[in-house]
């Protein structure tokens, strides 16, 4: 299932990894994956930022990602780890809505908004059903989402908008959602921006243009542009999805410090347990 045109080349994965390598969620994942939770399954493992931290901490981890380029990048990175760490990791290309691994796990993780790449309720429930089927009784599911911001709706005076089909995209003034600048070990500099280019209120979907501006060590410059779409999920919507799939919510965090979820929380992190059949 090719959900957008992101991560479709080795270079885009390399640049993505460079931009987001410094995220401060490492301690959270080591804390939430408690002793005795092994084996661990990470859906949307990407280049291995979370997966490798867990493996280095002694956990047995399987990583699954839709992008072959992500998995290849992670495999390359894994070669630089110790034999002990490599032996704890299994990497697979696969769709988080349709996987069958023939084993069960003590914990399943979907970090950094990976679940928000599922754009329909059918896809979301298919993923949760697969998670339930792969968790042992009492196993823990952790979904890490961006806290949905309905500001585009409130600011846009919904009543004044012309009627449009449910699949129509409302084009508005681009909104810079994120920006950054990092230096790679080989001397390249990477400028990054993620700009909102479309909002589908009826579908709760936001389309972004992702831009990497690369300046080589010799000063030459080039640009890589990709597009991605995320579905925004609200708190009680998420609780209903989990309940429909046979999960019981046990914790709801608003940030990686495990603070309680609130109106201004940057994240919506749900911890749920599989209910006995």
JOBEL-V876153 format. One record per residue. RES is the residue in one small letter. OMEGA is omega as a letter, one per 40 degrees, with the letter a starting at -180 (NA if undefined). Layout:
# JOBEL-V876153
res omega
RES OMEGA
RES OMEGA
This chain:
# JOBEL-V876153
res omega
x a
x a
x i
x a
x i
x i
x a
x i
x i
x a
x a
x i
x i
x a
x i
x a
x a
x a
x a
x a
x a
x i
x a
x a
x a
x a
x i
x a
x i
x i
x a
x i
x a
x i
x a
x a
x a
x e
x a
x i
x i
x i
x a
x a
x i
x a
x i
x a
x i
x a
x a
x i
x i
x i
x i
x i
x i
x a
x i
x a
x i
x i
x i
x i
x a
x a
x i
x i
x i
x a
x i
x i
x a
x i
x i
x i
x a
x a
x i
x i
x i
x i
x a
x i
x i
x a
x a
x a
x i
x a
x a
x i
x a
x a
x a
x i
x a
x a
x i
x a
x i
x i
x i
x a
x i
x i
x i
x a
x i
x a
x i
x i
x a
x a
x a
x i
x i
x a
x i
x i
x i
x i
x a
x a
x i
x i
x a
x i
x i
x i
x i
x a
x a
x i
x i
x a
x a
x i
x a
x i
x i
x i
x a
x a
x i
x i
x a
x i
x a
x a
x i
x i
x a
x a
x a
x i
x a
x a
x a
x a
x i
x i
x i
x i
x a
x a
x i
x i
x i
x i
x i
x i
x a
x a
x a
x a
x a
x i
x i
x a
x a
x i
x a
x a
x a
x i
x i
x i
x a
x i
x a
x i
x i
x a
x i
x a
x a
x a
x i
x a
x a
x a
x a
x a
x i
x i
x a
x i
x a
x a
x i
x i
x a
x i
x a
x a
x i
x i
x i
x a
x i
x a
x i
x a
x i
x i
x i
x i
x i
x i
x i
x a
x a
x a
x a
x i
x i
x i
x i
x i
x a
x a
x i
x a
x i
x i
x i
x i
x i
x i
x i
x a
x i
x i
x a
x i
x i
x i
x a
x i
x i
x a
x a
x a
x i
x a
x i
x a
x a
x i
x a
x i
x i
x i
x i
x a
x NA
